[in-house]
Every structure is written in C-alpha cells, then in structure tokens.
Amino acid sequence: ISADNYSAWNIRKHLLEHKLTTVEDEVKLIDLVLSKHPKSCETWAHRRWMLHHYTEDFARGWEREIKICVRSVEKYPKNYYAWTFRIRFIEDTLTLLPPSFLSEEMKRIDDWSRK
C-alpha cells in the first residue's frame, strides 16, 4: 500500500462524490492504510477531507475516530497528523456528540499525558 499517493486519494474522493463507494468502505480502507502507515500525511488529509464532507457520519462513529487516533499516537506519541485530526474532529463534531463526550475526552487526554 502506497499511503502517500496524492493522486490515488483524489481518485478515492471522486469515487465517493459519485457514490461509487460508501463512506463506511472508505473509512475501512483508511483504517487499514493507517494501521500500516500511521504517520501518512496524505492519508490523514484524506480523512480530514471526509470529515469535512461527511461530518454527521463521522460523528456517529466517534468512538472509532478516537480509537484510530489513540492507536496512531501509541505507535508514535508525537504523531502530529493524528493529534491534529483528533482536534479537528472534536471541533467539527462537538455539537453532534453526546453531552458527556468533552469531559470524557479531557479525561482520556489527561490520562494519556500522564503515562
């Protein structure tokens, strides 16, 4: 898997826009790529693009999004792309998330930073 192939990710965007693939299938592909290349700039950029265009779908899968970020920063604690995505995810979906999410997220980050 070539994670940083910008042209390939643009083709994937085209497939999504024309409903030739589903958001769920695309997220699964991105998760697979990130499992092998957790610091891939282009992969995280594609996930941010999806977050922007499919915010409600991402909000429904908020636990998955937190898990993928956690998995990436456990491998590379200073993974800028994972941390940035996590912040952007929270900013973009906060009003769609359960009321307890923010306090739980603050606790998760606090616990993680104390490791």
Buried (B, 14 or more C-beta within 10 A) or exposed (E): EEBBBEEEBEEBBEBBEEEEBEBEEBBEBBBEBBEEBBBBEBBBBBBBBBBEEBBEBBBEBBEEBBEBBEBBBEEEEEBEBBBEBBEBBBEBBEEEBEEEBEEEBEEBEEEEEEE
